[in-house]
Amino acid sequence: MSSNNNSESNNVTAQNGSSEAENSEEEEEICELNQQLDILNSALDSIEEKNDHIKARLLELLKNVQNVRTEQSSEDKENEKSESER
């Protein structure tokens, strides 16, 4: 019986060792994934910042184009008016 108990004890110890190794590997994988997620998050933040900058510049450009068109339209109307008065 005693040899049976020793055999069972050895199996439990081997299983615990195997389980600890698996846990360690899982923890390493989780750490790696966390690092990769951090890198991706930083990259996405950078892209979002650039996108916001581009959007602001495009809105500024759109306003400038609208102002130019408004000015051009006013000038065209004034020119038409002065030509019709001649």
C-alpha positions in Angstrom: 0.0 0.0 0.0 2.8 2.3 0.8 4.2 2.0 -2.7 0.8 2.8 -4.1 0.6 6.0 -2.0 4.0 7.0 -3.2 3.1 6.4 -6.8 -0.1 8.5 -6.4 1.9 11.2 -4.6 4.4 11.3 -7.4 1.6 11.6 -10.0 0.0 14.5 -8.1 3.4 16.2 -7.9 4.1 15.7 -11.6 0.6 17.0 -12.4 1.2 20.1 -10.2 4.6 20.7 -11.9 3.0 20.4 -15.3 0.2 22.7 -14.2 2.7 25.2 -13.0 4.6 25.1 -16.2 1.4 25.6 -18.2 0.4 28.5 -16.0 3.8 30.1 -16.5 3.5 29.7 -20.2 0.0 31.2 -20.2 1.2 34.1 -18.1 4.1 34.7 -20.6 1.6 34.6 -23.5 -0.7 37.0 -21.6 2.2 39.4 -21.0 3.2 39.2 -24.7 -0.4 39.9 -25.8 -0.6 42.8 -23.4 2.5 44.3 -24.8 1.2 43.8 -28.4 -2.1 45.4 -27.4 -0.2 48.4 -25.8 1.8 48.8 -29.1 -1.4 48.6 -31.1 -3.1 51.1 -28.8 -0.2 53.5 -29.2 -0.4 53.2 -33.0 -4.1 53.7 -33.0 -3.7 56.8 -30.8 -1.2 58.2 -33.2 -3.4 57.5 -36.2 -6.4 59.1 -34.4 -4.3 62.2 -33.6 -3.2 62.5 -37.3 -6.8 62.0 -38.4 -8.0 64.8 -36.1 -5.3 67.0 -37.5 -6.3 66.2 -41.1 -9.9 66.8 -40.3 -9.2 70.2 -38.8 -7.1 71.2 -41.8 -9.8 70.1 -44.2 -12.5 72.1 -42.3 -10.2 75.1 -42.4 -9.7 74.6 -46.2 -13.4 74.2 -46.7 -14.1 77.5 -44.9 -11.5 79.2 -47.0 -13.0 77.9 -50.2 -16.5 79.0 -49.1 -15.1 82.5 -48.3 -13.4 82.7 -51.7 -16.6 81.6 -53.4 -18.7 84.2 -51.5 -16.2 86.9 -52.3 -16.1 85.9 -56.0 -19.9 85.8 -56.2 -20.1 89.3 -54.7 -17.5 90.6 -57.1 -19.3 88.9 -60.0 -22.6 90.5 -59.0 -21.0 93.9 -58.7 -19.3 93.5 -62.1 -22.7 92.5 -63.7 -24.4 95.5 -62.1 -21.8 98.0 -63.3 -21.8 96.5 -66.8 -25.6 96.8 -67.0 -25.4 100.4 -65.9 -23.2 101.3 -68.8 
